[in-house]
């Protein structure tokens, strides 16, 4: 056990050292959690952008399919 001081009274600093180590580990874990949260937010934003792009394409396809001579299945394969 490391001793900080001994003058008729023994002071054991082992618990303080262990507490410091635990706090350092928690701080590192907090940093990793923050990095993970930032990455997750970036991925969510990328997915939202992709969803918006897909929505635009889907709306264009639907609009084109309703116009005369559009690209609907019936127009492409002959109306029956």
C-alpha positions in Angstrom: 0.0 0.0 0.0 1.5 3.3 -1.0 1.9 5.7 1.9 1.6 9.4 1.5 2.5 10.4 5.0 3.4 8.8 8.2 3.7 10.9 11.3 2.3 8.9 14.1 -0.8 8.4 11.9 -0.8 6.2 8.9 -2.6 7.5 5.8 -3.5 4.9 3.2 -4.0 6.5 -0.2 -4.8 3.2 -2.0 -8.5 4.0 -2.2 -7.8 7.5 -3.7 -5.5 6.0 -6.3 -8.2 3.4 -7.2 -10.8 6.1 -7.4 -8.6 8.2 -9.7 -8.1 5.3 -12.0 -11.8 4.6 -12.1 -12.6 8.2 -12.9 -10.0 8.3 -15.7 -11.5 5.1 -17.2 -15.0 6.7 -16.9 -13.8 9.8 -18.7 -12.3 7.7 -21.5 -15.6 5.8 -21.8 -17.5 9.0 -21.9 -15.3 10.2 -24.8 -15.9 7.0 -26.7 -19.6 7.3 -26.1 -19.6 10.8 -27.4 -17.7 9.7 -30.6 -20.3 6.9 -31.1 -23.1 9.4 -30.7 -21.6 11.7 -33.3 -21.1 8.9 -35.8 -24.7 7.7 -35.2 -26.0 11.3 -35.8 -24.0 11.5 -39.1 -25.3 8.1 -40.3 -28.9 9.2 -39.5 -28.4 12.4 -41.4 -27.1 10.4 -44.4 -30.1 8.1 -44.3 -32.4 11.1 -44.1 -30.7 12.6 -47.2 -31.0 9.2 -49.0 -34.7 9.0 -48.0 -35.3 12.5 -49.4 -33.6 11.7 -52.7 -35.6 8.5 -53.0 -38.9 10.4 -52.3 -38.1 12.8 -55.1 -37.4 10.0 -57.5 -40.6 8.1 -56.4 -42.7 11.3 -56.9 -41.3 11.8 -60.4 -41.9 8.2 -61.4 -45.5 8.5 -60.2 -46.0 11.8 -61.9 -44.5 10.5 -65.2 -46.7 7.4 -65.1 -49.9 9.5 -64.9 -49.0 11.8 -67.8 -50.3 10.8 -71.3 -47.8 8.4 -72.9 -46.0 8.2 -69.5 -43.9 5.3 -68.3 -46.6 3.3 -66.6 -46.7 -0.5 -66.9 -49.8 -0.2 -69.1 -48.3 2.4 -71.4 -45.0 0.5 -71.7 -46.6 -2.9 -72.4 -49.6 -1.7 -74.4 -53.0 -0.9 -73.0 -55.3 -3.8 -72.7 
